[in-house]
Amino acid sequence: MTNVLRQLVLFCIIIPVFKALNLNEILIIVSYDAFRNEYFDRGVTNFTNQLRSNSTRSKYMLNIFPTKTFPNHHSIATGVYAEEHGVTGNGFYDFELKQSYNYSYEMFHFRSEIKPIWILNELYNGNSGCMMWPGSDYLYDGIGCTHKRHYNLSENFHERVDEMFEWILDKKNPANLVMFYIEDPDNHAHAFGPESPKITELVAKLDKTTEYIHKKIMFHSLEERINVIHLSDHGMDSMQLKNVIDLTKIVGNSVDFYGSSPVLQIVPKIENELDKIYEKLLNVSNIMKTFKVFLNNELPERWHFSNKYRVGPITVVAELKYGFQDMYESAKWYEKAYNITVNENNNYGVHGYDNAIESMHPVFFAYGHLIKEFNEIEPFNSIDLMYLFCEILGISPPNYLQGNREHIKGILKTSEMSKTSRWIVLTVSIIISTILVSIAMLTINYWRRNRANVPTYLYEHEDTILDDTKLHGSINSTPQSTLATSSTLFNVA
């Protein structure tokens, strides 16, 4: 009798707690670097195209300027423009720190109050997994990803997916957020150009990766908890070396160049020569019409690129299909790394152009437990995504976000509960369970106190009152085939 009561208590208390703990949704953010929308039309993405049609999708996303990898991945992860998070390029000169930076701790720590989503998730007692996502190598106020894989090209795409699911299924610290990055088609498109058959092969390979992620979700029966967002940071276009603009022929060695085509930061070596150098560049720009030149106060407002510490004082931006003299060095590197022959007519992949250009736009589609099916929404800004991430993870959005929450409202089936609401549900569940257990205990105690009134000769043993198989009489003769078992309920196909 005592054992039965204990089992009842455990059942009534543990099950609601278990369910409440499982209110935590899982979010996977998958980024295929430089995956442009046109790739879906090449006839090699059959699975992805079907998945997209069943998902919430947009024709494209509006990314930030410059349409480079590090700035855009950090804007996706923080919900602010480059002028705010400070990652103004894949490389830049910082006037405050008086040093140039490429990929580094300093690059991603311009404003300490701005935290990427994987850090916010950790602060909300979640476990983040970061698979080679730009910026995730570094700690933010001493906090990092629970699970992390540094950039490693030797690990193939499927191995990365396997490791991601190991994080999600980890018994001690299961990841509820994974930032999953793949460097292609960007890596190869730079060397071969986005129109190359080589890139079509890579796009087909990524289609298989998308399918593999989906199969792993189904295999592990995670479809009732998981949400997957597929996106890219930017698109890609092509240029040829015959369209290189050699700025050294205009300004000589009087300046230092930072960044890479098609956007360069120009810093005069002698500060009081700024106006002279600017006028030279502007005059040639007006004649050639192949690039534009800006002082900091002339940068278009829609770029949100006004950061006096990490931008300018002169910014040059090439027109589509053009690049600057740094492309000569890049071509030499591609020749060695990919064993290709360099000539002026080769197509090379370039991105970083004006974010209003269609070929620079990234992709977006999402599916999962909380996400609407067969749903097309209007294009939106990539910085809006932070509201979506926070909604799914139950995180209060930071007040510094620059996106628009209204733009993502059409994505979710319902507005997901906040962490506070989940704890309220958990508390109420425990209270109700306690009341039910108390009633059960009172009922059983009442039953036991009145057992003395039942003739003992009806039972074989005094402790068999809860076991109807020990009762004498007609109950014992009931055919076993007529007794229903609860296990049948779990065998429904």
C-alpha positions as CSV (number, residue, x, y, z in Angstrom):
1,M,0.0,0.0,0.0
2,T,2.8,2.4,0.9
3,N,4.7,1.7,-2.3
4,V,1.6,2.4,-4.4
5,L,1.1,5.7,-2.7
6,R,4.7,6.7,-3.3
7,Q,4.4,5.9,-7.0
8,L,1.3,8.0,-7.2
9,V,3.0,10.9,-5.6
10,L,6.0,10.6,-7.9
11,F,3.8,10.4,-10.9
12,C,1.7,13.5,-10.0
13,I,4.7,15.6,-9.1
14,I,7.4,14.6,-11.6
15,I,5.4,14.5,-14.7
16,P,4.2,18.1,-14.6
17,V,7.8,19.2,-13.7
18,F,9.2,17.2,-16.6
19,K,6.7,18.7,-19.0
20,A,7.4,22.2,-17.8
21,L,11.1,21.8,-18.2
22,N,10.5,20.6,-21.8
23,L,8.8,23.9,-22.6
24,N,12.3,25.1,-23.6
25,E,12.3,25.2,-27.4
26,I,15.4,24.4,-29.4
27,L,16.6,26.8,-32.0
28,I,19.1,26.0,-34.8
29,I,20.4,29.0,-36.9
30,V,22.0,27.7,-40.1
31,S,24.1,30.0,-42.2
32,Y,25.5,29.0,-45.6
33,D,28.0,31.8,-46.4
34,A,27.2,33.8,-49.6
35,F,24.2,31.6,-50.6
36,R,22.3,33.8,-53.0
37,N,18.6,33.3,-54.0
38,E,19.4,32.4,-57.6
39,Y,21.0,29.2,-56.5
40,F,17.5,27.7,-55.8
41,D,16.8,27.9,-59.5
42,R,19.7,25.7,-60.7
43,G,17.8,22.4,-60.5
44,V,20.0,20.8,-57.8
45,T,18.2,21.8,-54.6
46,N,15.1,19.6,-54.9
47,F,14.9,18.8,-51.2
48,T,15.6,22.4,-50.1
49,N,13.0,23.8,-52.5
50,Q,10.3,21.5,-51.2
51,L,11.3,22.3,-47.6
52,R,11.1,26.0,-48.4
53,S,7.7,25.7,-49.9
54,N,6.4,24.0,-46.8
55,S,8.1,26.6,-44.5
56,T,7.9,30.3,-43.7
57,R,10.0,32.0,-46.3
58,S,10.7,35.4,-47.9
59,K,12.0,36.1,-51.4
60,Y,15.1,37.6,-49.8
61,M,16.3,39.4,-46.7
62,L,17.8,42.9,-46.6
63,N,21.2,42.7,-45.1
64,I,23.5,45.4,-43.8
65,F,26.2,47.4,-45.5
66,P,28.9,46.4,-46.2
67,T,27.7,43.1,-47.5
68,K,30.7,41.3,-45.9
69,T,30.8,38.1,-43.8
70,F,31.8,39.4,-40.4
71,P,29.7,42.5,-40.3
72,N,26.5,40.6,-41.4
73,H,26.9,37.6,-39.2
74,H,27.4,39.9,-36.2
75,S,24.4,42.0,-37.1
76,I,22.3,38.8,-37.4
77,A,23.5,37.8,-33.9
78,T,23.1,41.2,-32.2
79,G,20.3,42.9,-34.0
80,V,22.2,46.2,-34.7
81,Y,24.0,47.8,-37.6
82,A,27.7,47.8,-38.1
83,E,28.0,51.4,-36.8
84,E,26.8,50.1,-33.5
85,H,28.5,46.7,-33.0
86,G,31.7,48.0,-34.6
87,V,32.4,45.2,-37.0
88,T,32.6,47.5,-40.0
89,G,34.4,45.1,-42.3
90,N,36.4,41.9,-42.4
91,G,39.3,44.2,-41.6
92,F,39.6,47.8,-40.6
93,Y,41.7,50.5,-38.8
94,D,40.5,51.6,-35.4
95,F,41.4,55.3,-34.7
96,E,40.7,55.0,-31.0
97,L,42.9,52.0,-30.5
98,K,45.3,53.2,-33.2
99,Q,45.7,49.8,-34.7
100,S,44.3,47.7,-37.6
101,Y,42.3,44.6,-36.9
102,N,41.3,41.5,-38.8
103,Y,39.5,38.6,-37.1
104,S,40.2,39.2,-33.4
105,Y,38.8,39.7,-29.9
106,E,39.0,43.5,-30.4
107,M,37.0,43.3,-33.7
108,F,33.9,42.0,-31.9
109,H,34.2,44.1,-28.7
110,F,33.5,47.7,-29.7
111,R,30.6,48.2,-27.3
112,S,30.5,45.9,-24.2
113,E,26.8,46.2,-23.6
114,I,25.9,44.7,-27.0
115,K,25.8,40.9,-26.7
116,P,25.3,38.3,-29.4
117,I,22.3,36.0,-29.0
118,W,24.4,33.0,-27.9
119,I,25.6,35.0,-24.9
120,L,22.1,36.2,-24.0
121,N,20.9,32.6,-24.1
122,E,23.7,31.6,-21.7
123,L,22.7,34.5,-19.4
124,Y,19.1,33.2,-19.4
125,N,20.4,29.8,-18.2
126,G,20.4,28.2,-21.7
127,N,23.2,26.3,-23.3
128,S,24.5,27.6,-26.5
129,G,26.4,25.6,-29.2
130,C,28.5,27.6,-31.6
131,M,29.7,25.8,-34.7
132,M,32.4,28.0,-36.3
133,W,30.0,31.1,-36.2
134,P,32.1,34.3,-36.7
135,G,32.8,36.0,-33.4
136,S,31.9,32.9,-31.2
137,D,35.6,32.1,-30.5
138,Y,35.7,34.9,-27.9
139,L,34.3,35.5,-24.4
140,Y,31.9,38.3,-23.7
141,D,32.3,39.6,-20.1
142,G,33.8,36.2,-19.3
143,I,31.0,34.2,-20.8
144,G,31.2,31.9,-23.9
145,C,29.3,29.1,-25.6
146,T,28.7,26.0,-23.6
147,H,29.7,24.0,-26.7
148,K,32.0,25.3,-29.3
149,R,33.9,24.3,-32.4
150,H,36.5,26.6,-33.8
151,Y,36.9,27.2,-37.5
152,N,38.1,23.9,-39.0
153,L,37.9,23.2,-42.7
154,S,39.0,19.6,-42.2
155,E,35.6,18.7,-40.6
156,N,33.1,17.9,-43.4
157,F,29.5,19.2,-43.3
158,H,27.9,16.0,-42.1
159,E,30.4,15.6,-39.3
160,R,29.5,19.1,-38.1
161,V,25.8,18.2,-38.2
162,D,26.5,15.1,-36.1
163,E,28.4,17.1,-33.6
164,M,25.6,19.7,-33.4
165,F,23.1,17.0,-32.5
166,E,25.5,15.6,-29.9
167,W,25.3,19.0,-28.2
168,I,21.5,19.1,-28.4
169,L,21.2,15.6,-26.9
170,D,23.9,16.1,-24.3
171,K,22.6,14.7,-21.0
172,K,24.4,17.2,-18.8
173,N,24.2,20.5,-20.8
174,P,21.8,20.0,-23.7
175,A,22.1,22.9,-26.2
176,N,18.8,24.8,-26.8
177,L,20.5,27.2,-29.3
178,V,23.0,26.3,-32.0
179,M,24.7,28.8,-34.3
180,F,25.7,26.6,-37.3
181,Y,28.0,28.1,-39.9
182,I,29.3,26.7,-43.2
183,E,31.9,28.6,-45.2
184,D,30.5,27.6,-48.6
185,P,29.5,28.4,-51.2
186,D,31.5,31.6,-50.4
187,N,35.0,30.0,-50.2
188,H,34.9,28.5,-53.6
189,A,32.7,31.2,-55.3
190,H,35.5,33.7,-54.6
191,A,37.9,31.6,-56.7
192,F,35.6,30.3,-59.4
193,G,32.9,32.9,-59.6
194,P,29.2,32.3,-58.6
195,E,28.2,31.2,-62.1
196,S,30.8,28.3,-62.2
197,P,29.6,24.7,-62.5
198,K,31.8,24.1,-59.4
199,I,29.5,26.3,-57.4
200,T,26.5,24.4,-58.7
201,E,28.1,21.2,-57.4
202,L,28.6,22.8,-54.0
203,V,25.0,24.0,-53.9
204,A,23.9,20.4,-54.5
205,K,26.1,19.3,-51.7
206,L,24.5,21.9,-49.4
207,D,21.1,20.6,-50.4
208,K,22.2,17.2,-49.0
209,T,23.3,18.9,-45.8
210,T,20.0,20.6,-45.4
211,E,18.3,17.2,-45.9
212,Y,20.7,15.6,-43.4
213,I,19.8,18.1,-40.7
214,H,16.1,17.4,-41.3
215,K,16.6,13.7,-41.1
216,K,18.5,13.9,-37.9
217,I,15.6,15.9,-36.4
218,M,13.1,13.2,-37.3
219,F,15.4,10.4,-36.2
220,H,15.7,11.8,-32.8
221,S,12.0,12.7,-32.6
222,L,12.7,16.4,-32.0
223,E,10.1,17.8,-34.3
224,E,7.8,18.8,-31.4
225,R,10.6,21.0,-29.9
226,I,12.9,22.2,-32.6
227,N,12.9,25.3,-34.8
228,V,15.3,25.7,-37.7
229,I,16.2,29.0,-39.5
230,H,18.1,28.7,-42.7
231,L,19.8,31.9,-43.9
232,S,22.9,33.5,-45.5
233,D,24.8,36.6,-44.7
234,H,24.9,38.0,-48.2
235,G,24.9,37.1,-51.9
236,M,27.7,37.1,-54.4
237,D,28.5,38.6,-57.8
238,S,31.3,38.3,-60.3
239,M,34.1,40.5,-61.6
240,Q,37.1,40.1,-63.9
241,L,40.7,41.5,-63.3
242,K,40.3,43.7,-66.3
243,N,37.8,45.7,-64.2
244,V,40.2,46.4,-61.4
245,I,40.6,50.0,-60.4
246,D,44.1,50.7,-59.2
247,L,43.8,53.5,-56.7
248,T,47.6,53.6,-56.1
249,K,47.9,55.2,-59.5
250,I,45.8,58.1,-58.2
251,V,47.1,58.6,-54.6
252,G,50.4,56.8,-54.8
253,N,51.8,55.7,-51.4
254,S,50.3,58.7,-49.5
255,V,47.6,56.5,-47.8
256,D,47.1,53.2,-46.2
257,F,44.3,50.9,-47.4
258,Y,42.2,48.6,-45.1
259,G,39.5,46.1,-45.9
260,S,39.0,44.4,-49.2
261,S,37.2,44.9,-52.5
262,P,34.7,46.3,-53.2
263,V,34.9,48.5,-50.1
264,L,38.1,50.1,-48.9
265,Q,38.9,52.3,-45.9
266,I,41.5,54.9,-46.8
267,V,43.6,56.6,-44.2
268,P,46.0,59.4,-45.2
269,K,49.5,58.9,-43.8
270,I,49.7,62.7,-43.2
271,E,46.4,63.9,-41.6
272,N,46.4,67.4,-43.2
273,E,46.5,65.9,-46.7
274,L,43.0,64.5,-46.3
275,D,41.2,67.1,-48.4
276,K,43.8,66.9,-51.1
277,I,43.6,63.1,-51.4
278,Y,39.8,63.2,-51.3
279,E,39.7,65.7,-54.2
280,K,41.9,63.5,-56.3
281,L,39.8,60.5,-55.7
282,L,36.6,62.4,-56.3
283,N,37.7,63.8,-59.6
284,V,38.7,60.4,-61.0
285,S,35.4,58.9,-59.6
286,N,33.4,61.5,-61.5
287,I,35.2,60.7,-64.7
288,M,35.4,56.9,-64.5
289,K,31.9,56.3,-62.9
290,T,33.2,52.9,-61.7
291,F,33.5,53.7,-58.0
292,K,32.2,56.2,-55.4
293,V,34.1,58.1,-52.8
294,F,32.8,59.4,-49.4
295,L,33.9,61.4,-46.5
296,N,32.4,60.2,-43.2
297,N,29.7,62.9,-43.3
298,E,28.7,61.9,-46.8
299,L,27.9,58.3,-46.3
300,P,24.3,57.4,-47.1
301,E,22.1,57.3,-44.0
302,R,20.5,54.1,-45.1
303,W,23.8,52.3,-44.7
304,H,24.0,53.0,-41.0
305,F,27.7,53.1,-41.4
306,S,28.7,56.3,-39.5
307,N,31.4,55.1,-37.0
308,K,34.1,57.6,-36.7
309,Y,36.4,55.2,-34.9
310,R,36.3,52.4,-37.4
311,V,35.2,54.0,-40.7
312,G,37.0,56.4,-43.0
313,P,38.0,59.1,-43.0
314,I,37.6,58.2,-46.7
315,T,35.5,55.2,-47.9
316,V,35.6,54.1,-51.5
317,V,32.9,51.7,-52.9
318,A,33.2,50.1,-56.3
319,E,30.3,49.7,-58.6
320,L,29.0,46.3,-59.4
321,K,31.4,44.1,-61.4
322,Y,34.4,46.3,-60.3
323,G,37.0,46.0,-57.6
324,F,40.2,47.6,-56.5
325,Q,43.9,46.7,-56.7
326,D,43.7,44.2,-53.8
327,M,42.1,41.8,-56.2
328,Y,45.5,41.2,-57.9
329,E,46.8,39.7,-54.6
330,S,43.5,37.7,-54.1
331,A,43.8,36.2,-57.5
332,K,47.3,35.0,-56.8
333,W,46.1,33.4,-53.6
334,Y,43.2,31.6,-55.5
335,E,45.7,30.4,-58.1
336,K,47.8,28.7,-55.5
337,A,45.0,27.5,-53.2
338,Y,42.8,26.1,-56.0
339,N,45.3,25.3,-58.7
340,I,43.7,27.6,-61.3
341,T,45.2,29.7,-64.0
342,V,44.8,33.5,-63.5
343,N,44.0,35.7,-66.4
344,E,42.1,38.9,-67.0
345,N,39.0,37.1,-68.2
346,N,38.5,34.8,-65.2
347,N,35.4,35.4,-63.2
348,Y,36.0,35.9,-59.5
349,G,33.3,36.1,-56.8
350,V,33.0,39.4,-55.0
351,H,30.6,40.7,-52.3
352,G,30.5,43.8,-50.1
353,Y,28.6,46.1,-52.6
354,D,25.7,48.3,-51.8
355,N,23.1,46.3,-49.9
356,A,20.3,47.5,-52.2
357,I,21.7,45.4,-55.0
358,E,19.7,42.2,-55.6
359,S,22.7,39.9,-56.0
360,M,23.9,40.9,-52.6
361,H,20.6,39.8,-50.8
362,P,20.7,36.8,-48.5
363,V,18.2,33.9,-48.3
364,F,15.7,33.1,-45.5
365,F,13.4,30.3,-44.7
366,A,12.4,28.7,-41.4
367,Y,10.4,25.6,-40.2
368,G,9.7,23.9,-36.9
369,H,7.4,23.5,-33.9
370,L,6.6,27.2,-33.5
371,I,6.9,28.3,-37.1
372,K,4.0,28.6,-39.6
373,E,3.9,26.3,-42.6
374,F,3.3,27.2,-46.3
375,N,3.8,30.9,-45.4
376,E,5.4,33.6,-47.5
377,I,6.2,36.9,-45.8
378,E,7.4,40.2,-47.1
379,P,11.2,40.8,-47.2
380,F,12.6,42.2,-44.0
381,N,15.8,43.4,-42.5
382,S,18.3,40.8,-41.1
383,I,18.6,42.8,-37.9
384,D,14.9,42.0,-37.3
385,L,15.8,38.4,-36.7
386,M,17.0,39.1,-33.1
387,Y,13.3,39.6,-32.1
388,L,12.5,36.2,-33.6
389,F,15.4,34.5,-31.8
390,C,14.3,36.0,-28.5
391,E,10.7,35.1,-29.0
392,I,11.5,31.4,-29.7
393,L,14.0,31.2,-26.8
394,G,11.9,33.1,-24.3
395,I,14.4,35.9,-23.9
396,S,13.5,39.5,-23.2
397,P,14.8,41.5,-26.2
398,P,17.5,44.0,-25.3
399,N,16.5,47.7,-25.5
400,Y,19.3,48.5,-27.9
401,L,17.9,46.5,-30.8
402,Q,17.6,48.4,-34.1
403,G,15.2,46.1,-35.9
404,N,11.4,46.1,-36.1
405,R,9.5,43.4,-34.1
406,E,6.4,43.8,-36.3
407,H,8.4,42.4,-39.3
408,I,8.7,38.9,-37.7
409,K,5.2,38.6,-36.3
410,G,3.9,36.7,-39.3
411,I,6.5,33.9,-38.8
412,L,5.4,32.3,-35.5
413,K,2.2,30.3,-35.0
414,T,1.7,32.0,-31.6
415,S,3.7,34.3,-29.5
416,E,6.0,32.0,-27.4
417,M,5.9,32.4,-23.7
418,S,8.5,34.3,-21.9
419,K,10.8,32.6,-19.3
420,T,8.8,34.2,-16.5
421,S,5.5,32.7,-18.0
422,R,7.1,29.3,-18.1
423,W,8.0,29.4,-14.4
424,I,4.5,30.5,-13.6
425,V,3.2,27.5,-15.5
426,L,5.6,25.3,-13.6
427,T,4.6,26.7,-10.3
428,V,0.9,26.3,-11.0
429,S,1.5,22.7,-12.2
430,I,3.2,21.8,-8.9
431,I,0.5,23.5,-6.8
432,I,-2.3,21.6,-8.7
433,S,-0.3,18.3,-8.5
434,T,0.1,18.8,-4.7
435,I,-3.6,19.4,-4.2
436,L,-4.4,16.3,-6.3
437,V,-1.9,14.2,-4.3
438,S,-3.4,15.5,-1.0
439,I,-6.9,14.5,-2.1
440,A,-5.7,11.1,-3.1
441,M,-3.9,10.5,0.2
442,L,-7.0,11.6,2.2
443,T,-9.2,9.3,0.1
444,I,-6.9,6.3,0.6
445,N,-6.5,7.0,4.3
446,Y,-10.3,7.1,4.7
447,W,-10.6,3.9,2.7
448,R,-8.0,2.2,4.9
449,R,-9.7,3.3,8.2
450,N,-13.0,1.8,7.0
451,R,-11.5,-1.6,6.0
452,A,-12.5,-3.0,9.4
453,N,-16.1,-3.0,8.2
454,V,-15.3,-5.3,5.3
455,P,-15.5,-9.1,6.0
456,T,-11.9,-10.4,6.0
457,Y,-12.9,-13.8,4.5
458,L,-13.3,-12.0,1.1
459,Y,-9.6,-11.6,0.9
460,E,-6.7,-13.9,0.8
461,H,-4.4,-11.4,2.5
462,E,-5.0,-8.1,4.3
463,D,-2.7,-6.2,1.9
464,T,-4.5,-7.2,-1.3
465,I,-7.3,-4.6,-1.3
466,L,-5.7,-2.8,-4.2
467,D,-5.2,-6.0,-6.2
468,D,-8.5,-7.1,-7.8
469,T,-6.9,-10.4,-9.1
470,K,-6.9,-11.7,-5.5
471,L,-10.6,-11.2,-4.9
472,H,-12.8,-14.3,-4.7
473,G,-15.8,-14.6,-6.8
474,S,-16.9,-13.7,-10.3
475,I,-14.1,-11.1,-10.8
476,N,-11.6,-13.8,-11.1
477,S,-13.5,-15.4,-13.9
478,T,-13.5,-12.4,-16.2
479,P,-11.9,-13.3,-19.5
480,Q,-8.4,-11.8,-19.9
481,S,-9.1,-10.8,-23.5
482,T,-11.7,-8.2,-22.3
483,L,-9.2,-6.3,-20.2
484,A,-7.8,-3.2,-21.9
485,T,-4.2,-2.3,-21.4
486,S,-2.7,1.2,-21.6
487,S,0.2,0.0,-23.7
488,T,-2.2,-0.2,-26.6
489,L,-2.5,3.5,-26.7
490,F,1.2,4.0,-27.5
491,N,1.2,1.6,-30.5
492,V,-1.0,3.7,-32.7
493,A,0.6,4.2,-36.0
